[in-house]
Amino acid sequence: MKRNAIALMLTLFMLMAMSGALSITLALFQKNFRISGHNKFRIQSAVLMVDGVNLLRSLGKDVQDSPEAFDILVQSAEELPLHIGTVDMILRIRPQNAKFNINHYDRNKHYEKLYAYLLEYEVQRPGYILDMIEDTLDADNDEKQYGSERVLYDPFFVQGKFTDSNQFLKLLDVYATETKDVNIYKVPWSSWIDFTSEFIDEAYMTIEMQRVLEASGGISNELADFTEVGENASELSCEIYLREDEAESIASFDFSFQSKQITNFKGIL
């Protein structure tokens, strides 16, 4: 099956499955708020969240009935904005295996491909930022070029890996300061890299990750030549944001395809 078709089936399944689970969870929220007091705003938000689940359920039916809705859902798989009546709603879906773990960077496999990709965003010295990434990840203190081994200049950096996005963003800041090249910020890094994935699930690969693969030069455009590939991503990180007049609610949770359950649910009502 084509990548979009696979992504569609999994996304649609997730929408329908999570709507049922959220109905139970949010009903408990609503009950607890009614017991704890008569705060109109909080109760209104709780009701709004339950309404949001019903919107998701309706969306699932609309997508099943409409080819156009299928296309919209595929194209908006990461963020689906909706406006129904007086309610604004955003559904964000973040598969945990959709991006490239930058800690897996390998010069022999990735340098030419990423060099070409960075040129698409008019980065002036793509070789320098790639050398900075490589020197951060390798075990030695030898510099590929002057200034690229940042651990020699700043104890903030940890030799051997990027621990989180803060360290990576700091590296971009150093690059921009030293080169005066602000085009480095044009690159939508967060749309295609992360720091924990062991593989990429091709069905949920981000659009920007696809753009990386299609950059000219280097290895082929096949995902398997770029990194480890896995199938059937087991978990999604999801977020629902709802707003109506002054009432707003945010819920985040993880959804498991294996257990068909929602975990780590957090709601701000």
N, C-alpha and C positions, 0 to 999 in steps of 0.2 A: 504493500500500500504506500501511497505517497505520504510524505512527511505531514502535510497539512491535514490529510484525512485522519491520520493516526492522532495527531494533536487534537483534532476536533472531537473524536470519539472519547478520548480520555478527559478532555475538558468538560464535555457535556455530561459524562458520567459523574465527574466530580461535582458539578453544579447540582445535579439531581440528588446525589447522595448526601451532600453536605446540607442541603436545604432541610431534609428531614431531621438530621441530627441537630442542626441549629434550632429548629422549632422547639425541641425539648429543652435545650439549654436556655434559650431566651425566655421560654415560658417560666422557667424557674427564676430567672432574673426578675421578670415582671411580678411574680408572686412575692418574692423577697422585698421588692421595693414597696409593694402595697402594704406589707406587714410592718415594715420599718418606719413608715411615716406617710405624710400626705404632701410630699414635695412634688408639686405639679410638674416642674421641669423634668425631674428624673423619671417620673412615671410616663410622661409624654415621650421621653427618649426611649424608654423600654418598649413602649407600644410601637414606636417608630421602627425599632430594630426588628420586632416581630413582623411588622408590615414589610420590612425589607426582605425577610425570608420568603414571604409570600410572593414578592416581586420576583425573587430568584426562581421560585417554583413556576411562576407564569412564564418567565424567560425560557426555562427549559422546554416548556410546551411550544412556545413560539419558535424556538430554534429547530425543534423537530418538524414543525409544519412548514417552515419557510427556508428555501435554499438561500435567500438573501441574508437571513439571520445567521445561517451557517457561516457564510463568508465574513460577516461582521465579527462573529465570535472568534474565528480563526485569526483575523487580522488584529483583534484587540485582546489576544489571549493574556497579555501581561496586565493590561488595565482596561476595564470595560466601564465607561461612564454611561449613566442612564439618567434621564429626566422624565419622570412620570408624574403628571399632575403638579403638585407643589413640592414633590420630594426629589431631591438630588441624591444620587447614589453612585458610588464608585466601587467596583469590585476589582481588587488587585490579586493576581495569581502569580506566585513566585515558586516555580518548581525548584527543588533543591539540587537538581542535577542538570541545569540548563546552561551553565556557564563554564568557562575554562578556569581551572585552578592555576593561578599565575605562579604558584610555587612549583608547578610542573614544567616551567619554561625550560626548553632545551635548545641551545643555540643552533645545533645542527638541523633540527626539525623546524624551528619557528622563526629564526632570524629574518630570512628573506621574505617570508610571508608577512610578518608583522611590519617589516620595514616598508613594504609596499602599501600595507593597510594604513600606516601612519601618514604616509605621503598623501593619501586621499583626504586627510584632514589638514594638509599643509603644515604638518610638523616640520620644522626647519632642520632639526638634527635628530632624526629617528635613531641613528646608530648610537648616539650618546645615551638616550634614555634606555635603549635596549641593553647597552653595556652596564648601565647603572642597575638595571634589574638583575642581570646575570651576576654582577659582582656582589649584590646583596644575597643572592641565593647560594653561591659557591662557598666552599669551605676555606679557601685561602684568602690572603689579604693583598694579593697582587691586583693591580688596577689594569683593566683593559685599556683605559685612557685616563689621563689626569683628571681626578675628581670623581671618577665613577665608583670607587669603593667608599661608600659613604660612612661605613662603620669607622673608618680611620679619622673622620672629621666630626662625627656626631654620635654620642653614645645612645641616642634615641633609637638608632637602627640596630637590629638584631641580626647577627651573622647566620645565614643558613635558611632563612624563610621570612616571608611576610606574615606577621602574626595576625594582622587585621587591616581593615581599610585605612585606618589612621596612619599607619606606617607607610602605606603605599601613596596616600595623598601627600604625605610629607615629602616623599621622594619626588613627586610631580612638582611640588612647590620649589624644591631645591633646583630642579632642572629649569623651571621657568625663571627663577632668580638669576641663575648663572648664565643662561643663554638669552634672556630677554624675549623668549619665545612663548607668548601666551596661547599660541595655537594648540599647545599640549592640552589645554582645558577644553578644546572643542571635541576631543575624543571622548565618546560616551563610555568610559572605562567600566562603570558600574553595570552597564547593559550586557557585558560579555565576560567579565572576569569575576571570580570569587576567590576564596582562600581555604575552602574546605572540601570541595567536591573531589571524589575519587575518579569520576568518569562523567561523561555527558550523555544524557538520554536524548537521542536524536529526535524523538517525537516532541520533546519540549525545548529543544535548542532555541535560544533567543534569535530574533531577527538580526541583531547586530553580530552575534556569533557567526551567523551565516555570511554576513558581509565580510568578516575576517577571512573565512575560508575561500571566498570568491576573489580576494585580492590577488593580483597577478604576481608571478614570481614564486620561487621556492617549490615546496611540495604541491601535490595535487589538491583539488578542492574537496576531497573526501574527508569527512570527519575522522574516520578511522586512521588516517595518515597523520592527523594533527594531535589526537589524544586518545585515551581509552574511551571506549564506547560501551554503554550499558543499555539495557532495555527495561521498560516498565518501571519508571521512577516510583519509588515506594511512598514518597511523601511530597506534599505541596504545602507551602506557607501561603496563607490566604489572609486577606484583610478586607473588611467591608466598612465603608464610610457612608453615613447617612446624614442628611441635613434637611430640615424643614423649618422655615422661619428661624426662631432662636434655638430650637432643639436640634442637637446633633449627637451622634453616637458613633463609636468606633469599636469594632470587634476584630481581633486577630486570633488565628488558630492554625494548627497543623492538621492536615488531612492525610490519612494513610490509605493507600489503595489495598494493602494487604488485609488490614483489619476492618476496613470500611468505617473507621471511627475517627472522631475529632479529638485532638489532645491539645494541651497548652492553650486552652481558650482563655482569652483576656478581653474583658469588655469595659469600656469607659462610657458611661451613660450620663 
